[in-house]
Amino acid sequence: MDALASHKQLDGTTDRGAAELAPDCAGLSFYALDRGLRDLLPLYLGDRDFRALEPHFDRLGALAGGRLDELARIADRHPPVLNPRDRFGRDEDWIDYHAAYREMEAIAFGDFQFHAMSHRAGTLGMDHPLPAVAKYTLQYLFVQAEFGLMCPISVTDTSIHLIRKFASKELQDYLLPKMLSGDVATLWKGTQFMTERTGGSDVGAIETAARHEDGEWRLYGDKWFCSHADADVALLLARPEGAASGTKGLALFALPRRLKNGRRNAYRIVRLKDKLGTRSMASGEISLNGAVAYLVGDIDAGLKQMMEQVNLSRLSHGVRAAAMMRRCLNEAMVCARRRKAFGQTICEFPLLRRQLLKIALPVEQSLSMFLFSAHAMDRANAGEADAALRLRILTPLLKFRACRDNITAATGAMEVRGGNGYIEEWVNPRLVRDAHIGVLWEGTSNINALDIITRAVGKSRAHRQLAATLEKLLDEATAIPAGFRNRLRDKLKAAIKFAERIAAEPALEADARQAASGLYHATSAALMAWEASRPGNDARRALLARLVLEHRLSKQDPLAPSGNWEGEAAELILAERKIALAEVNGLLR
Ligand SMILES: Cc1cc2nc3c(=O)[nH]c(=O)nc-3n(C[C@H](O)[C@H](O)[C@H](O)COP(=O)(O)OP(=O)(O)OC[C@H]3O[C@@H](n4cnc5c(N)ncnc54)[C@H](O)[C@@H]3O)c2cc1C
């Protein structure tokens, strides 16, 4: 920033100070900036892992605000290019990527080894696989700079999970050493292709056929949306000949790009999609022309097995939305604190402060929600059935709400930057473009809301476990005024009751999104109050909990002023220092 401030013009005069006229986050550490994250990590990760991993969070935070951000900007401007044939006319289709994308891959797959970190020891110097809280925190920091590449990173990670859990020993021995490698040159990356022209939501409509020919499975058909189109191994669903129609007849297959003899497998990347966002990453269409594939797991349980990957991806998408929203907030805050208008920094204007709060609220909600979800995953992996049930509902809740909130946060941050926010030299247009994919892939908002209400609530009754855990946390939060905690409890109960009603009455299906939002907001408010009550934590999270109560879970009179408390709350929430509980208790009503 100082370098920018003293920039010399060609005529020898000194620029008035780019940092003041047009401030941005270049060169800042996204870890150091993130007080909420730094406070919460010891709580969710535990002291030992936090101490061991903090240098890596710090390093990635600096990279995300520095080199990675520069690379991401270049890669977004130079999308991948498909070469359908080689110069001899052979169907050796391949994709060219810009050097900036390749450098990001080296950071992700070589340096940090995101794909392998929760499957084996030895990444980031750890003697055990990383807990989910650490993995998703690293994803969160990375995505604040680069979103597109997180798709290949995450699908490689989730493909490894499926192979480890369901594949035969022989298939594991063949694939896992390649997929878990930290050597970028020889690593086999994974992906997941389900969607066909017949539909993405309606998976049962899949038409790709699997035929058992000469002792091996061969696939015939088309996949319509294939992100990370040139991955080395794609997990996909296909219908074995003679199998039932609908989802029951689908089997899971692993499709290698190259055969054991080194030749290209019999499928083609037909073309790449010209996308609104995630432009650095290649999404394409593929046609399967008798491609060899390996059956994974139980032939009758294809979708059930694939749903494990979908759920892991959904959690990652929630984290990615949290990350992009944080980047929006970082940019908006830096801008608001330095940009001047009418002789004042714009942050001093009440209307602008309100805008900043509107961005900050979903950002902090999603932070608490993803850390709490990742913590549930760690407990579930340790064998706790209650935690697995909690995770069942937290995953689609986070995916559904954070991805939707990301769209308004991105637009809000663009507006805070003013006209520059609309110009592609700044990060905002990319954040706006990238934000929209979250409500489409791995299930649209409707599909996630239905998963929450009809399955997680209606069938698994997972909401009851979630509510019981939150009640316990509220009991623990004795530092928070009792009256405020009771309000949180009442809203939680109301949200649970509403969700149960919508789940029980099919005629009310159109309210599924509203019920899902209610659960998300009540959960995040209870969590933030509990977090604020923990010793040493920042009390502004309790104020955010009150904002959730007032603005997301209560009726507002559109023709009445919002009340003085919000102005006071805004001062504290936007302050650049740690806030003590004593300062906020009077505002927790
Ligand atoms: C850039 C990009 C990359 C992608 N990458 C991949 C990939 O790598 N692998 C992969 O498998 N897929 C991928 N997808 C596909 C994505 O998952 C699907 O687009 C998505 O699941 C929606 O499916 P669809 O496009 O067929 O829409 P449809 O399923 O036809 O949905 C159309 C609309 O109908 C609504 N709808 C459908 N059913 C219901 C219902 N029961 N109740 C209420 N509303 C309903 C949906 O919410 C949506 O608004 C990608 C998509 C994009 C845009």
The ligand as an SDF file (V2000), in Angstrom:
LIG
                    3D

 53 58  0  0  0  0  0  0  0  0999 V2000
  -20.5140  -24.3680  -14.3630 C   0  0  0  0  0  0  0  0  0  0  0  0
  -21.1810  -25.6440  -13.9980 C   0  0  0  0  0  0  0  0  0  0  0  0
  -20.4240  -26.7420  -13.6890 C   0  0  0  0  0  0  0  0  0  0  0  0
  -21.0240  -27.9430  -13.3680 C   0  0  0  0  0  0  0  0  0  0  0  0
  -20.2380  -29.0300  -13.0970 N   0  0  0  0  0  0  0  0  0  0  0  0
  -20.8290  -30.2310  -12.8780 C   0  0  0  0  0  0  0  0  0  0  0  0
  -20.0270  -31.3990  -12.6890 C   0  0  0  0  0  0  0  0  0  0  0  0
  -18.7970  -31.3600  -12.6890 O   0  0  0  0  0  0  0  0  0  0  0  0
  -20.6430  -32.5790  -12.4870 N   0  0  0  0  0  0  0  0  0  0  0  0
  -22.0010  -32.6820  -12.4790 C   0  0  0  0  0  0  0  0  0  0  0  0
  -22.5080  -33.7720  -12.2850 O   0  0  0  0  0  0  0  0  0  0  0  0
  -22.7830  -31.5890  -12.6680 N   0  0  0  0  0  0  0  0  0  0  0  0
  -22.2280  -30.3740  -12.8570 C   0  0  0  0  0  0  0  0  0  0  0  0
  -23.0110  -29.2680  -13.0400 N   0  0  0  0  0  0  0  0  0  0  0  0
  -24.4420  -29.4280  -13.1520 C   0  0  0  0  0  0  0  0  0  0  0  0
  -25.2500  -28.9250  -11.9840 C   0  0  0  0  0  0  0  0  0  0  0  0
  -25.0630  -29.7370  -10.8640 O   0  0  0  0  0  0  0  0  0  0  0  0
  -26.6960  -28.8750  -12.4670 C   0  0  0  0  0  0  0  0  0  0  0  0
  -26.7950  -27.8230  -13.4120 O   0  0  0  0  0  0  0  0  0  0  0  0
  -27.6680  -28.6750  -11.3440 C   0  0  0  0  0  0  0  0  0  0  0  0
  -27.7150  -29.8120  -10.5250 O   0  0  0  0  0  0  0  0  0  0  0  0
  -29.0830  -28.3870  -11.8650 C   0  0  0  0  0  0  0  0  0  0  0  0
  -29.4760  -29.3330  -12.8080 O   0  0  0  0  0  0  0  0  0  0  0  0
  -30.0780  -28.8660  -14.2280 P   0  0  0  0  0  0  0  0  0  0  0  0
  -29.1350  -27.8750  -14.8090 O   0  0  0  0  0  0  0  0  0  0  0  0
  -30.3710  -30.0600  -15.0200 O   0  0  0  0  0  0  0  0  0  0  0  0
  -31.4030  -28.1050  -13.8640 O   0  0  0  0  0  0  0  0  0  0  0  0
  -32.7980  -28.7890  -13.5620 P   0  0  0  0  0  0  0  0  0  0  0  0
  -32.5870  -29.9760  -12.6980 O   0  0  0  0  0  0  0  0  0  0  0  0
  -33.5290  -28.9660  -14.8260 O   0  0  0  0  0  0  0  0  0  0  0  0
  -33.5000  -27.6390  -12.7100 O   0  0  0  0  0  0  0  0  0  0  0  0
  -34.1230  -26.5130  -13.3040 C   0  0  0  0  0  0  0  0  0  0  0  0
  -34.8620  -25.7500  -12.1910 C   0  0  0  0  0  0  0  0  0  0  0  0
  -35.8770  -26.5860  -11.6710 O   0  0  0  0  0  0  0  0  0  0  0  0
  -35.7820  -26.6240  -10.2630 C   0  0  0  0  0  0  0  0  0  0  0  0
  -36.2420  -27.9300   -9.7810 N   0  0  0  0  0  0  0  0  0  0  0  0
  -35.8970  -29.1600  -10.2140 C   0  0  0  0  0  0  0  0  0  0  0  0
  -36.4980  -30.0930   -9.4790 N   0  0  0  0  0  0  0  0  0  0  0  0
  -37.2390  -29.4400   -8.5500 C   0  0  0  0  0  0  0  0  0  0  0  0
  -38.1010  -29.8410   -7.4780 C   0  0  0  0  0  0  0  0  0  0  0  0
  -38.3130  -31.1420   -7.2050 N   0  0  0  0  0  0  0  0  0  0  0  0
  -38.6850  -28.8820   -6.7350 N   0  0  0  0  0  0  0  0  0  0  0  0
  -38.4850  -27.5850   -6.9910 C   0  0  0  0  0  0  0  0  0  0  0  0
  -37.7030  -27.1470   -7.9720 N   0  0  0  0  0  0  0  0  0  0  0  0
  -37.0740  -28.0600   -8.7420 C   0  0  0  0  0  0  0  0  0  0  0  0
  -34.3320  -26.3730   -9.9370 C   0  0  0  0  0  0  0  0  0  0  0  0
  -34.2010  -25.8430   -8.6280 O   0  0  0  0  0  0  0  0  0  0  0  0
  -33.9690  -25.3660  -11.0330 C   0  0  0  0  0  0  0  0  0  0  0  0
  -34.2740  -24.0760  -10.5930 O   0  0  0  0  0  0  0  0  0  0  0  0
  -22.4220  -28.0410  -13.3460 C   0  0  0  0  0  0  0  0  0  0  0  0
  -23.2040  -26.9160  -13.6330 C   0  0  0  0  0  0  0  0  0  0  0  0
  -22.6010  -25.7430  -13.9710 C   0  0  0  0  0  0  0  0  0  0  0  0
  -23.4540  -24.5520  -14.3040 C   0  0  0  0  0  0  0  0  0  0  0  0
  1  2  1  0
  2  3  1  0
  2 52  2  0
  3  4  2  0
  4  5  1  0
  4 50  1  0
  5  6  2  0
  6  7  1  0
  6 13  1  0
  7  8  2  0
  7  9  1  0
  9 10  1  0
 10 11  2  0
 10 12  1  0
 12 13  2  0
 13 14  1  0
 14 15  1  0
 14 50  1  0
 15 16  1  0
 16 17  1  0
 16 18  1  0
 18 19  1  0
 18 20  1  0
 20 21  1  0
 20 22  1  0
 22 23  1  0
 23 24  1  0
 24 25  2  0
 24 26  1  0
 24 27  1  0
 27 28  1  0
 28 29  2  0
 28 30  1  0
 28 31  1  0
 31 32  1  0
 32 33  1  0
 33 34  1  0
 33 48  1  0
 34 35  1  0
 35 36  1  0
 35 46  1  0
 36 37  1  0
 36 45  1  0
 37 38  2  0
 38 39  1  0
 39 40  1  0
 39 45  2  0
 40 41  1  0
 40 42  2  0
 42 43  1  0
 43 44  2  0
 44 45  1  0
 46 47  1  0
 46 48  1  0
 48 49  1  0
 50 51  2  0
 51 52  1  0
 52 53  1  0
M  END
$$$$
